[in-house]
Amino acid sequence: MSDSARRLAGLDGLRGIAVALVVVFHFFPAVLPGGFVGVDVFFVISGFLITGLLVVEHERTGRVSLGRFWQRRARRLLPPLIPLVLACATAAWAIGGDVLVGIGWQVLGAATFGYNWVSIAASGSYFATDQPELFRNLWSLAVEEQFYLVWPFALLGLLLIRSPAVRLGLVGGLALASALWMGLLHQPGTDPTRVYYGSDTHSFGLFIGAALALALHRSGASPLAPRVRAVLGGARPWLGLAALAGLLGTAAWLPDTDAVTYRGGLLLVSLLSAVTIWAAVRGGRFGPLLDTPVLRFLGERSYGIYLWHWPVLVLTLAAWPAATRSPAGMPAAGLLAAALTLLAAVGSYRWLELPARRLGVRGGIRRLAALRTGPPRRRALLGLTLVTGLVLVAGTMSALITAPSQTSAQTEIERGQQALAAATRAAARAEARASRSAAITAALAPVGSRITAVGDSVMLASAPELQAGFPGIAIDAAVSRGMRAAPELLADQARAGTLRRVVVVGLGTNGPIDRDDLADIRAVIGPGRTLILVNAYAERAWTEGVNAALADFSTRYRQVELADWHDAIAPHLDVLAEDNVHPGPTGGRIYTEAIRAALDRLGRVPPPRRTDAFLRPTPTGPDAPPLPPLLPEATAH
């Protein structure tokens, strides 16, 4: 085996592991909640290989041909990428609906290798589960391409430095600076897409791979003593196994939105990846151990698998919406998408990637053109290829032209915002025209005039139906709001004297909740008011915990009741928007009726025997005397 072959041993296997982690994370997120770390493994491999190629060329020729370098990169990346964009955009056009939203800026990002920055500018989110962004996975390709554009110039400057230790120190400093910038820029509790997508914040893996390539290059003098090198050489396979085990451990537990991930977690993943690569390429049994037939098969096709897996999943769910509405549907959709991804990747490798590597783009076009003079079967193949290309181009143009400007969920949210704005204007006009006495007005006040509702975008989408069901209700709802915001919002209303007798809180959709926040809400509204907590329906990791906490809290206090939106909407998911979260008009009426049922139950709760009973849990029983109806009008429906 040649030296170069030994140096590259194990990389295909490691690629296979990395792409498998990413695919499982996207297709079956509950299995590997940290599987996104596979992208960082790719970054380290890319930095290592690209730097090694550039250093070898410089050592052999005394220069680096940037034109040839970028031409090789284009030959490697573009032949599979262009058909992917055309085919998936055309399929999205055929399916229609939410999957087309934002397709214009997504294609722009793919075409310019600037997807990460275009997505940030468009307020895209890597972590959103309710936005079917078709080409979201291309962000990492953009980060790598931007690195390929800048790094050769920086490396040429580094190679002018004689000291290998200084070179390593500078490259290591770049990696550390990028990781520190990620940690400093990350704001806990907010969407981390900016720091995850940014080339400035997420290039440390590429720099760590580059540093490894410089350290292992044979022309660089090792800074380690011979005895240390001997010890490391003997321990290399075990260090590699330990590093690989660490990578798999991070894939199993590293959370995708927690601060620990962005303040050291991903840096640790990159360092573990470098140790794994070092152990694999320096000889011994560890590299061949990684290159098992299955892993090597996946690794050789990893680029195609990575390109196709996410668009195929998005299109599968868009074409099969029922899959998201049953417990068995999502795994079935994931398995179908996995099979389609593998089929597409195998075809891409066989008919696009390998010919482009052997013949180049021009050579491939010439070979395709030569089919014109071949036998009828080959001419038919050429004709089919040309027709398919024209159809895909036409389909992509149609997708760009007909794409809606917003998702169905955004439409429902906007409908709610318009209803709230209209209610505010109507209230202002009514106040200006008020002429009857306050006593008469209070006596005739509609049921909703006694309710304050604070919620998230689900309540906002339901606002028109809440207003119809509870005329005069005061609604304060906003997109992406969580339970943590409720105590302060309610306290502001209490200080302003606008907080009403019944408080409805619907804030469980956008993240886990803290029981202390629920206690703070009770403390803010005081003993003279009752509280209704609306639980959540969303295919998100925290929903079950949120609903359990709300149910438990509502059973502890006689003046707290649960509005069971989750069970009320579960049999009627067809009335939700395509994100399976936000209700349309029929869903809004179900949301309203869930709150009405909670009001009815509150009206049947027996009163406390002491004035301080509100301050502690109070058991209720069937023999306790009933309360007068809390809202007499609420029972008339």
VOGU-3710 file (C-alpha; in Angstrom, 3 decimals, decimal comma):
1> msdsarrlag> 0,000/0,000/0,000  1,377/3,432/-0,931  1,964/6,174/1,577  -0,877/8,253/0,228  -3,237/5,331/0,413  -2,274/4,695/4,010  -2,702/8,373/4,858  -6,250/8,330/3,483  -7,272/5,038/5,074  -10,486/5,302/7,038
11> ldglrgiava> -11,736/8,574/5,562  -14,467/6,981/3,466  -15,648/5,080/6,522  -15,649/8,239/8,614  -17,602/10,034/5,893  -20,102/7,178/5,977  -20,529/7,589/9,731  -20,886/11,366/9,418  -23,560/11,269/6,736  -25,445/8,518/8,577
21> lvvvfhffpa> -25,542/10,699/11,717  -26,980/13,644/9,791  -29,584/11,561/7,978  -30,789/9,849/11,150  -30,955/13,226/12,923  -33,218/14,631/10,233  -35,314/11,545/9,533  -35,635/10,183/13,089  -34,639/13,045/15,442  -35,671/11,213/18,603
31> vlpggfvgvd> -33,087/8,501/17,885  -30,055/10,808/17,565  -30,877/14,273/18,909  -27,258/15,355/18,342  -26,762/13,773/14,927  -26,238/17,210/13,386  -22,603/16,935/14,555  -21,951/14,876/11,425  -21,673/18,178/9,524  -18,773/19,227/11,758
41> vffvisgfli> -17,035/15,925/11,036  -17,326/16,771/7,326  -15,844/20,209/7,968  -12,748/18,725/9,598  -12,321/16,159/6,805  -12,663/18,899/4,165  -10,169/21,211/5,834  -7,722/18,315/6,189  -7,973/17,114/2,582  -7,993/20,509/0,889
51> tgllvveher> -5,011/21,757/2,863  -3,107/18,554/2,217  -3,686/18,817/-1,550  -2,582/22,447/-1,638  0,552/21,788/0,439  1,578/18,832/-1,732  1,109/20,874/-4,917  3,132/23,740/-3,482  5,913/21,390/-2,417  6,006/19,676/-5,802
61> tgrvslgrfw> 5,794/22,731/-8,077  6,687/25,663/-5,843  3,309/27,256/-6,521  -0,433/26,671/-6,270  -2,582/26,956/-9,376  -5,711/28,627/-8,006  -7,534/28,281/-11,316  -7,010/24,523/-11,382  -7,892/24,263/-7,702  -11,249/26,000/-8,123
71> qrrarrllpp> -11,892/24,099/-11,340  -11,443/20,813/-9,470  -13,815/22,015/-6,760  -16,430/22,981/-9,348  -16,033/19,633/-11,103  -16,581/17,865/-7,798  -19,534/19,871/-6,561  -21,586/21,219/-9,470  -22,537/18,131/-11,554  -24,623/16,594/-8,724
81> liplvlacat> -25,844/19,955/-7,372  -27,440/21,391/-10,516  -29,740/18,380/-11,199  -30,674/18,317/-7,492  -31,897/21,926/-7,550  -33,752/21,522/-10,850  -35,394/18,215/-9,936  -36,457/19,220/-6,429  -37,731/22,657/-7,440  -39,797/21,021/-10,193
91> aawaiggdvl> -41,190/18,447/-7,759  -42,048/21,240/-5,326  -43,919/23,056/-8,093  -45,866/19,880/-8,889  -46,818/19,412/-5,216  -47,491/23,098/-4,505  -48,324/24,724/-1,200  -45,963/25,689/1,592  -42,995/23,855/0,132  -42,706/26,582/-2,530
101> vgigwqvlga> -42,465/29,468/-0,066  -39,039/31,106/-0,256  -37,941/28,979/-3,199  -36,560/32,048/-4,992  -34,008/33,027/-2,360  -33,177/29,365/-1,773  -32,258/28,850/-5,432  -30,278/32,097/-5,308  -28,358/30,820/-2,279  -27,650/27,500/-3,986
111> atfgynwvsi> -26,491/29,165/-7,210  -24,107/31,569/-5,463  -22,774/29,215/-2,760  -23,988/31,820/-0,308  -26,949/29,893/1,068  -25,989/30,449/4,688  -25,912/34,244/4,441  -28,947/34,446/2,145  -30,888/32,337/4,655  -29,797/34,526/7,564
121> aasgsyfatd> -30,880/37,621/5,627  -34,253/35,978/4,906  -34,702/35,097/8,617  -34,533/31,396/7,847  -34,016/28,945/10,686  -32,137/25,661/10,651  -34,067/24,568/13,724  -37,619/25,438/12,646  -39,819/22,360/12,382  -42,785/24,150/10,831
131> qpelfrnlws> -41,089/25,758/7,806  -40,548/23,339/4,876  -37,351/24,982/3,592  -36,469/22,800/0,621  -32,703/23,362/0,344  -31,858/24,062/3,981  -29,003/21,548/4,019  -27,027/23,582/1,464  -25,888/25,982/4,211  -22,900/23,744/5,017
141> laveeqfylv> -21,895/23,502/1,371  -21,846/27,301/1,291  -19,581/27,487/4,360  -17,131/25,065/2,744  -17,128/26,884/-0,601  -16,457/30,215/1,061  -13,550/28,574/2,865  -12,234/27,184/-0,426  -12,374/30,686/-1,924  -10,323/32,371/0,813
151> wpfallglll> -8,124/29,663/2,306  -5,663/29,145/-0,601  -4,552/32,792/-0,346  -4,104/32,527/3,423  -2,252/29,228/3,091  0,200/30,685/0,556  1,048/33,348/3,106  1,455/30,757/5,861  3,812/28,677/3,736  6,198/31,618/3,602
161> irspavrlgl> 6,751/31,094/7,337  9,627/28,693/7,908  8,628/27,496/11,379  6,028/24,679/11,332  5,160/25,457/14,959  4,333/29,063/14,101  2,173/27,907/11,186  0,263/25,535/13,432  -0,093/28,213/16,063  -1,588/30,672/13,599
171> vgglalasal> -4,047/28,161/12,138  -4,977/26,980/15,626  -5,507/30,610/16,574  -7,935/31,050/13,674  -9,860/27,976/14,817  -9,988/29,218/18,404  -11,061/32,704/17,304  -13,957/31,270/15,275  -15,077/29,063/18,180  -14,844/31,937/20,679
181> wmgllhqpgt> -16,787/34,200/18,341  -19,526/31,561/18,126  -19,725/31,373/21,912  -19,761/35,140/22,368  -22,351/35,756/19,660  -24,713/33,026/20,847  -27,568/34,276/23,015  -29,095/31,509/25,163  -32,822/31,156/24,706  -32,792/32,542/21,149
191> dptrvyygsd> -32,665/30,793/17,786  -28,964/29,929/17,195  -29,183/29,868/13,399  -26,965/32,928/12,966  -24,027/31,400/14,841  -24,635/27,952/13,361  -24,756/29,183/9,753  -22,116/31,901/9,916  -18,854/31,321/8,078  -17,179/33,480/10,700
201> thsfglfiga> -18,558/31,501/13,637  -18,544/27,971/12,220  -15,222/27,631/10,402  -13,217/26,237/13,304  -13,699/22,662/12,101  -12,210/23,556/8,723  -9,240/25,259/10,412  -8,714/22,304/12,768  -8,620/19,979/9,747  -6,149/22,324/8,066
211> alalalhrsg> -3,946/22,361/11,167  -3,959/18,558/11,237  -2,866/18,432/7,592  0,038/20,810/8,295  1,046/18,835/11,389  1,081/15,516/9,532  2,852/16,713/6,420  6,202/15,041/6,131  8,131/18,277/5,472  7,103/19,760/8,822
221> asplaprvra> 9,343/19,081/11,786  7,369/17,567/14,629  7,382/19,603/17,844  7,086/16,377/19,872  9,969/14,488/21,425  10,763/11,046/19,921  9,634/9,246/23,094  6,302/11,076/23,056  5,839/10,233/19,379  6,547/6,591/20,121
231> vlggarpwlg> 3,998/6,490/22,949  1,366/8,183/20,794  2,104/5,794/17,951  1,444/2,795/20,157  -1,694/4,286/21,628  -2,982/5,613/18,296  -5,631/2,946/17,606  -7,027/3,240/21,127  -7,070/7,014/20,957  -8,887/6,753/17,649
241> laalagllgt> -11,474/4,397/19,099  -11,949/6,654/22,117  -12,372/9,720/19,890  -14,854/7,887/17,667  -16,804/6,779/20,750  -16,817/10,403/21,895  -18,231/11,502/18,540  -21,010/8,940/18,760  -21,681/10,063/22,327  -22,121/13,686/21,269
251> aawlpdtdav> -24,483/12,535/18,508  -26,573/10,831/21,174  -26,861/13,651/23,692  -25,637/17,053/22,438  -28,728/19,323/22,249  -29,181/21,315/19,068  -30,288/24,612/20,645  -28,626/24,677/24,082  -25,753/27,005/24,946  -23,397/24,085/25,671
261> tyrgglllvs> -23,414/23,200/21,977  -22,240/26,626/20,855  -19,938/27,329/23,766  -17,563/24,429/23,394  -19,671/21,461/22,292  -19,086/21,773/18,548  -15,433/22,641/19,142  -15,092/19,374/21,078  -16,712/17,520/18,157  -14,149/19,008/15,758
271> llsavtiwaa> -11,228/18,053/18,001  -12,540/14,493/18,370  -12,903/14,335/14,582  -9,276/15,418/14,143  -8,060/12,729/16,540  -10,127/10,128/14,666  -8,666/11,210/11,317  -5,126/11,225/12,724  -5,547/7,686/14,068  -7,016/6,493/10,767
281> vrggrfgpll> -4,540/7,930/8,260  -1,262/7,284/10,076  -1,219/3,563/9,496  -2,185/0,568/11,603  -5,473/-1,262/11,829  -7,771/1,566/12,882  -8,144/3,094/9,401  -9,057/-0,186/7,681  -11,386/-0,930/10,589  -13,370/2,185/9,694
291> dtpvlrflge> -13,438/1,257/6,024  -15,926/-1,566/6,368  -17,805/-2,319/3,125  -21,042/-0,658/4,282  -19,379/2,476/5,669  -17,133/2,789/2,645  -20,135/2,443/0,328  -21,914/5,237/2,217  -18,771/7,336/2,402  -18,095/7,197/-1,330
301> rsygiylwhw> -21,652/8,373/-1,955  -21,831/10,703/1,037  -21,960/13,875/-1,033  -24,987/12,685/-2,981  -26,657/11,327/0,147  -26,164/14,632/1,939  -27,424/16,655/-1,033  -30,584/14,634/-1,570  -31,674/13,548/1,919  -33,216/16,789/3,169
311> pvlvltlaaw> -35,077/17,863/-0,018  -36,398/14,321/-0,407  -37,705/14,342/3,176  -39,376/17,736/2,737  -40,994/16,675/-0,533  -42,113/13,346/0,927  -43,872/15,061/3,834  -45,384/17,682/1,512  -46,762/15,001/-0,818  -47,902/12,795/2,086
321> paatrspagm> -49,283/15,196/4,734  -51,146/12,400/6,495  -47,757/11,015/7,604  -47,366/13,873/10,070  -50,748/13,198/11,647  -50,184/9,766/13,124  -47,520/8,231/15,380  -46,628/5,627/12,744  -46,673/8,067/9,851  -43,424/9,896/10,536
331> paagllaaal> -41,242/6,749/10,816  -42,856/5,423/7,634  -42,170/8,701/5,844  -38,589/8,628/7,124  -38,028/5,109/5,793  -39,515/6,015/2,414  -37,374/9,162/2,216  -34,272/7,150/3,168  -34,914/4,657/0,351  -35,485/7,439/-2,184
341> tllaavgsyr> -32,363/9,265/-0,983  -30,183/6,209/-1,383  -31,568/5,563/-4,854  -30,922/9,167/-5,933  -27,421/9,190/-4,422  -26,441/5,938/-6,116  -27,626/7,301/-9,461  -25,830/10,590/-8,883  -22,582/8,798/-8,051  -22,821/6,450/-11,015
351> wlelparrlg> -23,912/8,843/-13,765  -22,756/12,267/-12,575  -19,940/12,215/-10,027  -17,743/9,475/-11,453  -17,961/10,663/-15,096  -17,245/14,247/-14,011  -14,135/13,107/-12,118  -12,836/10,963/-14,981  -13,773/13,109/-17,965  -14,434/16,572/-16,595
361> vrggirrlaa> -17,544/18,566/-17,424  -16,487/19,221/-21,019  -15,508/15,615/-21,565  -18,855/14,460/-20,228  -20,711/16,825/-22,555  -18,655/15,604/-25,506  -19,427/11,984/-24,650  -23,122/12,814/-24,372  -23,045/14,638/-27,700  -21,387/11,609/-29,315
371> lrtgpprrra> -24,606/9,679/-28,754  -26,086/11,524/-31,742  -24,142/9,320/-34,125  -24,622/6,097/-32,207  -27,231/3,347/-32,574  -30,966/4,203/-32,154  -30,978/3,211/-28,483  -28,254/5,741/-27,685  -29,939/8,451/-29,726  -33,133/7,781/-27,786
381> llgltlvtgl> -31,177/8,123/-24,534  -29,796/11,467/-25,703  -33,282/12,654/-26,623  -34,681/11,565/-23,278  -31,881/13,371/-21,466  -32,507/16,601/-23,353  -36,281/16,453/-22,853  -35,826/15,748/-19,148  -33,476/18,708/-18,839  -35,961/21,016/-20,566
391> vlvagtmsal> -38,805/19,800/-18,346  -36,752/20,379/-15,202  -35,729/23,869/-16,277  -39,346/24,719/-17,122  -40,558/23,264/-13,838  -37,995/25,257/-11,880  -38,976/28,492/-13,641  -42,632/27,737/-12,912  -41,807/27,170/-9,247  -40,023/30,513/-9,053
401> itapsqtsaq> -42,883/32,351/-10,753  -45,821/30,767/-8,903  -44,316/30,481/-5,398  -46,625/31,924/-2,717  -45,251/34,698/-0,571  -46,151/33,088/2,748  -47,016/29,717/4,253  -50,518/28,657/5,189  -49,533/29,087/8,843  -48,400/32,648/8,176
411> teiergqqal> -51,721/33,292/6,419  -53,665/32,137/9,475  -51,454/34,192/11,785  -51,966/37,258/9,607  -55,711/36,652/9,725  -55,503/36,728/13,516  -53,420/39,898/13,511  -55,964/41,624/11,303  -58,779/40,535/13,623  -56,968/41,949/16,667
421> aaatraaara> -56,254/45,213/14,869  -59,926/45,514/13,878  -61,009/44,808/17,456  -58,694/47,515/18,763  -60,167/50,047/16,353  -63,709/49,009/17,221  -63,010/49,309/20,954  -61,646/52,801/20,472  -64,745/53,858/18,526  -67,071/52,297/21,119
431> earasrsaai> -65,314/54,106/23,944  -65,623/57,396/22,100  -69,376/56,851/21,625  -70,102/55,572/25,144  -72,902/57,557/26,740  -74,707/55,190/29,077  -73,799/54,829/32,717  -70,971/52,576/33,820  -73,382/50,443/35,822  -75,560/49,679/32,816
441> taalapvgsr> -72,506/49,038/30,667  -71,064/46,578/33,222  -74,376/44,759/33,581  -74,713/44,256/29,866  -71,045/43,571/29,204  -70,444/40,506/27,029  -68,724/37,455/28,439  -65,439/38,233/26,735  -65,119/41,537/28,560  -64,137/39,521/31,645
451> itavgdsvml> -61,336/37,593/29,916  -57,696/38,500/29,331  -55,900/36,088/26,991  -52,117/35,967/26,532  -50,689/33,564/23,987  -48,443/32,603/21,109  -49,030/32,268/17,380  -51,565/29,450/17,870  -53,772/31,798/19,895  -53,072/34,541/17,372
461> asapelqagf> -54,281/32,352/14,507  -57,420/31,576/16,563  -58,112/35,228/17,398  -61,094/35,733/15,037  -62,891/32,722/16,506  -62,031/33,740/20,079  -63,516/37,162/19,399  -66,650/35,596/17,948  -67,009/33,131/20,811  -66,153/35,601/23,582
471> pgiaidaavs> -67,142/39,093/22,406  -65,024/41,741/24,065  -62,127/39,419/24,950  -58,732/41,130/25,305  -56,098/39,150/23,380  -52,337/39,734/23,540  -50,747/37,113/21,273  -47,468/37,122/19,370  -45,351/34,815/17,212  -42,592/32,759/18,895
481> rgmraapell> -43,604/33,785/22,410  -42,892/31,367/25,273  -44,201/30,876/28,807  -41,337/32,879/30,294  -42,848/36,074/28,881  -46,216/35,629/30,640  -45,464/36,878/34,198  -44,103/40,208/33,007  -46,880/40,714/30,441  -49,557/40,027/33,043
491> adqaragtlr> -47,822/42,177/35,658  -47,802/45,101/33,226  -51,535/44,698/32,682  -52,175/44,395/36,417  -50,285/47,631/37,075  -52,222/49,357/34,294  -55,537/48,137/35,729  -56,483/46,258/32,549  -56,089/42,691/33,791  -59,506/41,043/33,908
501> rvvvvglgtn> -61,154/38,494/36,177  -60,372/35,443/34,002  -56,847/35,000/32,639  -56,218/32,587/29,749  -52,574/31,659/29,010  -51,692/29,702/25,861  -47,892/29,625/25,689  -46,743/26,018/25,405  -45,900/25,723/21,703  -42,466/27,305/21,427
511> gpidrddlad> -40,339/25,558/24,031  -40,129/23,823/27,408  -41,727/25,579/30,356  -40,478/26,229/33,872  -42,865/25,451/36,731  -41,594/28,574/38,463  -43,088/30,611/35,623  -46,488/29,036/36,320  -46,152/29,878/40,014  -45,188/33,440/39,080
521> iravigpgrt> -48,288/33,729/36,898  -50,529/32,746/39,842  -48,745/35,218/42,093  -49,187/38,030/39,553  -52,908/37,531/38,909  -53,667/37,222/42,643  -56,458/35,436/44,525  -59,278/37,430/42,942  -58,837/35,935/39,481  -59,039/32,510/37,884
531> lilvnayaer> -56,513/31,011/35,464  -56,965/28,835/32,385  -53,871/27,170/30,917  -54,123/26,050/27,283  -51,912/23,070/26,492  -50,035/22,536/23,217  -50,296/20,510/20,050  -47,077/20,406/18,012  -44,716/17,719/16,757  -41,875/18,987/18,924
541> awtegvnaal> -39,641/17,360/21,489  -40,896/19,417/24,421  -44,664/19,150/23,821  -45,238/16,092/25,985  -43,345/17,597/28,920  -45,132/20,930/28,564  -48,551/19,295/28,574  -47,703/17,110/31,559  -46,528/20,142/33,541  -49,653/22,140/32,690
551> adfstryrqv> -51,955/19,245/33,575  -50,190/18,673/36,892  -50,281/22,371/37,793  -53,980/22,707/36,954  -54,923/19,820/39,277  -53,186/21,404/42,263  -55,269/24,586/42,545  -59,031/25,066/42,597  -58,896/28,316/40,601  -56,718/26,904/37,808
561> eladwhdaia> -58,164/24,884/34,930  -56,703/23,186/31,853  -58,042/23,875/28,354  -57,192/20,650/26,517  -56,399/21,970/23,048  -54,157/18,960/22,387  -56,863/16,323/22,699  -59,515/18,561/21,146  -57,593/19,104/17,908  -55,934/15,665/17,644
571> phldvlaedn> -58,871/14,062/15,737  -59,133/17,056/13,385  -55,603/17,710/12,130  -56,905/18,373/8,639  -58,115/21,789/9,836  -54,575/22,889/10,721  -52,205/24,668/8,367  -49,605/22,567/6,550  -47,221/22,935/9,504  -49,668/20,897/11,658
581> vhpgptggri> -49,524/23,586/14,355  -51,571/26,652/13,451  -55,369/26,439/13,139  -57,548/27,802/10,392  -61,123/28,991/11,050  -62,472/25,546/11,977  -59,452/24,869/14,168  -59,911/28,281/15,773  -63,444/27,330/16,749  -62,137/24,111/18,317
591> yteairaald> -59,556/26,182/20,224  -62,350/28,473/21,439  -64,541/25,569/22,536  -61,652/24,035/24,501  -61,412/27,270/26,477  -65,197/27,435/26,891  -65,213/23,922/28,335  -62,543/24,962/30,841  -64,677/27,976/31,823  -67,649/25,694/32,400
601> rlgrvppprr> -65,571/23,448/34,661  -64,339/26,451/36,614  -67,939/27,504/37,187  -68,609/24,160/38,873  -65,578/24,314/41,226  -66,575/24,655/44,934  -65,398/27,846/46,656  -62,505/27,937/49,152  -63,491/27,950/52,833  -60,761/30,448/53,812
611> tdaflrptpt> -59,476/33,620/52,199  -55,937/32,250/52,051  -56,963/29,067/50,261  -55,767/30,462/46,968  -52,226/30,458/48,257  -51,969/26,685/48,550  -53,328/23,554/46,852  -56,876/22,794/48,016  -58,521/19,420/47,458  -62,012/19,366/46,073
621> gpdapplppl> -64,725/16,782/46,536  -68,138/15,880/45,214  -69,825/16,954/48,474  -68,411/20,491/48,470  -70,974/23,249/47,801  -70,831/24,547/44,226  -69,779/28,023/43,192  -72,236/30,277/41,431  -71,431/30,141/37,712  -68,221/32,071/37,051
631> lpeatah> -69,458/33,300/33,693  -73,203/32,711/33,341  -73,091/33,512/29,661  -70,380/30,917/29,063  -72,785/28,035/29,594  -75,189/29,268/26,945  -73,817/27,848/23,750
//
